[in-house]
């Protein structure tokens, strides 16, 4: 809203706004951590006992800070304002689940995610072109390859992307610092290839909000984002993928999220609905498969999981950027 008052903003405006988001998230997270619900541990999760008693649902803090300051300081646009509403809704549904004594059912959460995904997809298709530019393929073959989809088809495919993004990122949130660190790497990559300067500022503010939270979530963490944070990140990550003009770039740029959280979703889906058991010897989410559960286990420590997963994602993102150039 502030941008409406000025014809031209100073060069340092984005940097000051981003720093304000970080500082406010940092301060409020410390001040309000005792007001958050307490984690009760997850059944069957590796090292679940380490999370018990920690503040949970911290996503309500950094997402609220982002939504408020983005509305006040980022370039105003009706489309972006609607996104903020859906992001806030994703955060609130996640937080209510975090704060509930009895965890919500997968069907209830899935239905709410679907509603948010449909609304976000309709908003995007109403304000943007439904042309998909196959940017990686265009780079490989040396010519522009694109496809214009009918509005309804684009909305359906966008809904699937957003819903999947919510759930794979949510599943990855199980190791101190992992989900947020990966999110910052992926978001920074999308920021570099986003053609809309105004939306780039939203991406910058979101990254700084996550950084303010990551200060307290780095191992050993004192708070957890919960569904309030991870589901909101999922929505925003999908929007960022669509804003770069080629939603298919979500696959390489977020490949660690897809493999880490997606394999578990496929495993549960096939077992629950088709009674097909696959990956029986692979613990999912995938990060749990590599984690030490006992001192004698010849596996990775939690910090190794975070660093190595991030290194893999960083290398792939850099490869994507070099190909697009």
MOBELLIN-V297650 format. One record per pair of residues at least 12 apart in sequence whose C-alpha atoms are under 8 Angstrom apart, sorted by the first residue. I is the first residue (numbers start at 1). GAP is how many residues later the second one is. If there is no record, write none. Layout:
i->[I | I]
gap->[GAP | GAP]
This chain:
i->[1 | 1 | 1 | 1 | 1 | 1 | 2 | 2 | 2 | 2 | 3 | 3 | 3 | 3 | 4 | 4 | 14 | 17 | 17 | 17 | 18 | 18 | 18 | 19 | 21 | 21 | 21 | 21 | 21 | 21 | 21 | 22 | 22 | 22 | 22 | 22 | 23 | 24 | 24 | 25 | 25 | 25 | 25 | 25 | 25 | 26 | 26 | 26 | 28 | 29 | 29 | 29 | 29 | 33 | 33 | 33 | 34 | 36 | 36 | 36 | 36 | 36 | 37 | 37 | 37 | 37 | 37 | 38 | 38 | 38 | 38 | 38 | 38 | 39 | 39 | 39 | 39 | 39 | 39 | 40 | 40 | 45 | 46 | 46 | 46 | 46 | 47 | 54 | 54 | 54 | 55 | 55 | 55 | 56 | 56 | 56 | 56 | 56 | 57 | 57 | 57 | 57 | 57 | 57 | 57 | 57 | 57 | 57 | 58 | 58 | 58 | 58 | 58 | 58 | 58 | 59 | 59 | 59 | 59 | 59 | 59 | 59 | 59 | 59 | 60 | 60 | 60 | 60 | 60 | 60 | 62 | 62 | 62 | 62 | 62 | 63 | 63 | 63 | 63 | 63 | 63 | 64 | 65 | 66 | 66 | 66 | 67 | 67 | 67 | 70 | 70 | 71 | 74 | 74 | 74 | 75 | 75 | 79 | 79 | 79 | 80 | 82 | 83 | 83 | 86 | 86 | 86 | 87 | 87 | 87 | 88 | 89 | 90 | 90 | 90 | 90 | 90 | 90 | 91 | 91 | 91 | 91 | 91 | 92 | 93 | 93 | 94 | 94 | 94 | 94 | 94 | 95 | 95 | 95 | 96 | 97 | 98 | 98 | 98 | 113 | 113 | 114 | 114 | 117 | 117 | 117 | 117 | 117 | 117 | 118 | 118 | 118 | 120 | 121 | 121 | 121 | 121 | 121 | 122 | 124 | 125 | 125 | 125 | 130 | 130 | 130 | 130 | 130 | 131 | 131 | 131 | 131 | 131 | 132 | 132 | 132 | 132 | 132 | 132 | 132 | 133 | 133 | 133 | 133 | 133 | 134 | 134 | 134 | 135 | 135 | 136 | 136 | 136 | 136 | 139 | 139 | 139 | 140 | 161 | 162 | 162 | 162 | 162 | 163 | 165 | 165 | 165 | 165 | 166 | 166 | 166 | 166 | 166 | 166 | 167 | 167 | 167 | 167 | 168 | 168 | 168 | 168 | 168 | 168 | 168 | 169 | 169 | 169 | 169 | 169 | 169 | 169 | 170 | 170 | 170 | 170 | 170 | 171 | 171 | 171 | 171 | 171 | 172 | 172 | 172 | 172 | 172 | 173 | 173 | 174 | 175 | 175 | 175 | 176 | 176 | 176 | 176 | 176 | 176 | 176 | 176 | 176 | 177 | 177 | 177 | 177 | 177 | 177 | 178 | 178 | 178 | 178 | 179 | 180 | 180 | 180 | 181 | 181 | 181 | 182 | 182 | 182 | 182 | 183 | 183 | 184 | 184 | 184 | 185 | 185 | 185 | 185 | 186 | 186 | 186 | 186 | 187 | 187 | 187 | 187 | 188 | 188 | 188 | 189 | 189 | 189 | 190 | 190 | 190 | 190 | 191 | 191 | 191 | 193 | 194 | 194 | 194 | 194 | 195 | 195 | 196 | 203 | 219 | 219 | 238 | 252 | 252 | 252 | 253 | 253 | 253 | 253 | 254 | 255 | 256 | 256 | 256 | 259 | 260 | 260 | 260 | 260 | 261 | 261 | 261 | 262 | 263 | 263 | 263 | 264 | 264 | 264 | 267 | 287 | 290 | 291]
gap->[70 | 71 | 72 | 73 | 74 | 75 | 70 | 71 | 72 | 73 | 70 | 71 | 72 | 73 | 71 | 72 | 187 | 52 | 56 | 188 | 186 | 187 | 190 | 189 | 44 | 45 | 48 | 184 | 187 | 188 | 191 | 186 | 187 | 188 | 189 | 190 | 189 | 41 | 188 | 36 | 37 | 40 | 184 | 187 | 188 | 186 | 187 | 189 | 33 | 29 | 32 | 33 | 184 | 22 | 25 | 190 | 21 | 19 | 20 | 21 | 22 | 63 | 18 | 19 | 20 | 61 | 62 | 14 | 15 | 16 | 17 | 18 | 61 | 12 | 13 | 14 | 15 | 16 | 17 | 12 | 13 | 243 | 242 | 245 | 246 | 247 | 246 | 168 | 169 | 170 | 167 | 168 | 169 | 42 | 167 | 168 | 169 | 170 | 37 | 38 | 41 | 42 | 167 | 168 | 169 | 170 | 171 | 172 | 155 | 165 | 166 | 167 | 168 | 170 | 171 | 32 | 36 | 165 | 166 | 167 | 168 | 169 | 170 | 171 | 31 | 32 | 35 | 165 | 168 | 169 | 147 | 148 | 150 | 151 | 167 | 24 | 25 | 28 | 146 | 166 | 169 | 24 | 144 | 139 | 140 | 143 | 17 | 20 | 21 | 132 | 135 | 13 | 124 | 127 | 128 | 123 | 126 | 44 | 45 | 48 | 119 | 41 | 37 | 40 | 30 | 33 | 34 | 145 | 148 | 149 | 144 | 27 | 23 | 26 | 138 | 141 | 142 | 145 | 136 | 137 | 138 | 140 | 141 | 136 | 19 | 135 | 132 | 133 | 134 | 135 | 137 | 131 | 132 | 133 | 132 | 130 | 128 | 129 | 130 | 50 | 53 | 45 | 49 | 41 | 42 | 43 | 45 | 46 | 118 | 37 | 38 | 41 | 39 | 34 | 35 | 37 | 38 | 41 | 33 | 115 | 26 | 29 | 30 | 18 | 19 | 20 | 21 | 24 | 15 | 16 | 17 | 18 | 114 | 14 | 15 | 16 | 17 | 113 | 114 | 115 | 12 | 13 | 14 | 112 | 113 | 12 | 112 | 114 | 111 | 189 | 113 | 184 | 187 | 188 | 184 | 185 | 186 | 183 | 77 | 72 | 73 | 76 | 77 | 72 | 69 | 70 | 72 | 73 | 64 | 65 | 66 | 67 | 68 | 69 | 64 | 67 | 94 | 95 | 66 | 89 | 90 | 92 | 93 | 94 | 97 | 61 | 62 | 64 | 65 | 88 | 89 | 92 | 57 | 60 | 61 | 64 | 91 | 89 | 90 | 91 | 93 | 114 | 85 | 88 | 89 | 113 | 115 | 53 | 57 | 113 | 112 | 127 | 131 | 41 | 42 | 43 | 44 | 45 | 48 | 126 | 127 | 130 | 37 | 40 | 41 | 42 | 44 | 129 | 127 | 128 | 131 | 132 | 51 | 30 | 31 | 34 | 33 | 125 | 129 | 75 | 127 | 128 | 131 | 50 | 54 | 23 | 26 | 27 | 125 | 128 | 129 | 132 | 67 | 68 | 127 | 131 | 16 | 20 | 50 | 53 | 15 | 16 | 19 | 64 | 128 | 132 | 50 | 51 | 54 | 63 | 12 | 13 | 49 | 51 | 46 | 49 | 50 | 51 | 48 | 49 | 47 | 37 | 83 | 84 | 12 | 64 | 65 | 68 | 60 | 63 | 64 | 67 | 59 | 58 | 53 | 56 | 57 | 27 | 24 | 25 | 26 | 27 | 23 | 24 | 25 | 23 | 21 | 22 | 23 | 20 | 21 | 22 | 12 | 18 | 15 | 14]
